[in-house]
């Protein structure tokens, strides 16, 4: 019985080493650094976009609050 699980483990190992994903995992440090830099730029752009959206929402809320307060004072 112990030989069957060993065979399946061996098959799984062979499948993992034969997979194209692992074959492409031989990246150089320059490739990794380039990927990380691209990822950093994308995250930075997403963050700036999110902050801009939040600033616009805050401006609208502040305008609504000040309009309502001004309307109450005149009433």
C-alpha positions as CSV (number, residue, x, y, z in Angstrom):
1,X,0.0,0.0,0.0
2,X,2.7,2.6,0.7
3,X,4.0,2.3,-2.8
4,X,0.8,3.7,-4.4
5,X,0.8,7.0,-2.6
6,X,4.5,7.3,-3.4
7,X,3.7,6.8,-7.1
8,X,0.9,9.4,-7.0
9,X,3.3,11.8,-5.3
10,X,5.9,11.1,-7.9
11,X,3.3,11.7,-10.7
12,X,2.3,15.0,-9.0
13,X,6.0,16.1,-8.8
14,X,6.5,15.2,-12.5
15,X,3.4,17.1,-13.4
16,X,4.6,20.1,-11.5
17,X,8.0,20.1,-13.0
18,X,6.7,19.6,-16.5
19,X,4.2,22.4,-16.3
20,X,4.8,25.5,-18.5
21,X,4.4,27.7,-15.4
22,X,7.4,26.3,-13.7
23,X,9.4,26.3,-16.9
24,X,8.8,30.0,-17.1
25,X,9.8,30.6,-13.5
26,X,13.4,30.9,-14.4
27,X,13.4,34.7,-14.2
28,X,16.5,36.8,-13.7
29,X,16.7,39.4,-11.0
30,X,16.4,42.1,-13.7
31,X,13.1,40.5,-14.9
32,X,11.8,40.4,-11.3
33,X,12.8,44.0,-10.6
34,X,11.1,45.1,-13.8
35,X,7.9,43.3,-12.9
36,X,8.0,44.8,-9.4
37,X,8.6,48.3,-10.9
38,X,5.6,47.9,-13.3
39,X,3.5,46.6,-10.4
40,X,4.6,49.6,-8.2
41,X,3.6,52.0,-11.0
42,X,0.2,50.4,-11.4
43,X,-0.5,50.5,-7.7
44,X,0.6,54.1,-7.5
45,X,-1.7,55.0,-10.4
46,X,-4.6,53.1,-8.7
47,X,-3.9,54.8,-5.4
48,X,-3.8,58.3,-7.0
49,X,-7.1,57.6,-8.8
50,X,-8.7,56.4,-5.6
51,X,-7.5,59.5,-3.7
52,X,-8.9,61.8,-6.4
53,X,-12.2,60.0,-6.3
54,X,-12.4,60.4,-2.5
55,X,-11.4,64.1,-2.8
56,X,-14.2,64.7,-5.2
57,X,-16.7,63.0,-2.9
58,X,-15.5,65.0,0.0
59,X,-15.9,68.2,-2.0
60,X,-19.5,67.3,-2.9
61,X,-20.3,66.4,0.7
62,X,-18.8,69.7,2.0
63,X,-20.7,71.7,-0.6
64,X,-24.0,69.9,0.3
65,X,-23.4,70.5,4.0
66,X,-22.5,74.2,3.5
67,X,-25.6,74.7,1.2
68,X,-27.9,73.1,3.8
69,X,-26.4,75.1,6.7
70,X,-26.7,78.4,4.6
71,X,-30.3,77.5,3.8
72,X,-31.2,76.9,7.4
73,X,-29.6,80.2,8.6
74,X,-31.7,82.2,6.0
75,X,-35.0,80.4,7.0
